[in-house]
Amino acid sequence: MRHHVLRIMLVIMAGLMVLSIGGCRDLLTKHNIDLDGAKHGKKLYSGAKNCTSCHGINLDGNGFIPSCYSCHDQLWNKDDHTVYVSGVPHLLGVSSVDACRKCHGQDLKGSKIRDGKQALPSCYECHDDLWTGYAFHSINEEGYMHAPGWESPMTSGCTDCHGPTLQGGTARSCYSCHGDEWNEGHD
Amino acid sequence: MVLWIGLVLFGSGLYASQYVFSVGTTLTLKNVPLIGISGSVAILSEPNDRTIYEYQLLSHVLRGIVFNAPGGDGFESGVLIEMETYEFGFYHLFLEDNYYWGPGVGYGIAQTREVNQAESRIGQQDPSPFFSAKDIHYGVLLLKIGKTFGKYICELNVSSFGGLIGGSALCGITY
């Protein structure tokens, strides 16, 4: 009887061991996102730390599972990029691209390849040349950068990018901070 | 985890059991070496005279530091890495005389933090492959060898440590 219980326990244990290693369950067949020829798992878009179960605590490989750094440089994995816009992580709490320039370069064009590895992406890959607009958004109002003439947005050119009603165009909506005050006092 | 604990209690109730409390030091070898202290609570079950099952809860508090060599602009960056982990491991150990050894598997949750990280710049390599995050999950393969000295034990654990490759030396007391 005791040996029978022992066998059952061992089977349960074996199952639990598999489950315990089961954090590493997105095996190769689930790595079907092709980025520059390399297969990635969908957890890629949930933050780098979701890859650690298989790729190791610091993503530098774990046994036969390859290191992320064999293709990527070491800057990409910073988990302070927790704001996801269209699946792309952005730095939390950034109201000015000045914070982006520290890593992505003064021209925000990044360094796509460095030492043969994927490095910092260019912001232009997604934003095209919208960043050029930030150059003249030099007035800091409560942490948000505004362009000269922001007090009369309908006549100072804000509508060119922020839309004819300031509710968003190629640039963000002014309503996201200002609400509808533009309808009341600034038209 | 509840299932694990239930199984531990269930398993420990079946056979003669001992509880082990131990402390020691841990070192990782790959990339930036981390070193620190560890503590563990374990239950040993002996289904027979030659076999031990060990269920171990282990905690590590580790630190490491890495510097980047100054570049052409004299820029130097340094990163202090702090890591705290909690692991649950199961060992199948073989007992002979006062020695025991055997393999194990485990699962852990870690929290890492990079302190005083210099601002990285284009062309400047970040010296640390770690990153700051909570709830970093990892699996471990383990190998243990130890010796008992009456009520006391000392043991050496070799661990894959989620790819970091390391080991712990622990000594403790059994009840």
Interface residues (C-beta under 8 A of the other chain):
Chain A: R2 V5 L6 M9 I12 M13 L16 M17 S20 I21 G23 C24 G47 A48 K49 T52 S53 H55 G56 I57 N58 L59 D60 G61 N62 G63 I65 Y69 D73 Q74 L75 N77 K78 D79 D80 K102 C103 H104 G105 G110 S111 R114 L120
Chain B: L3 W4 L7 F10 G11 L14 K30 N31 P47 M83 F88 F90 V105 G106 Y107 A110 T112 E119 S120 R121 I122 G123 Q125 D126 S128 P129 F130 F131 S132 A133 D135 I136 H137 Y138 G139 L141 S160 F161 G162 G163 L164
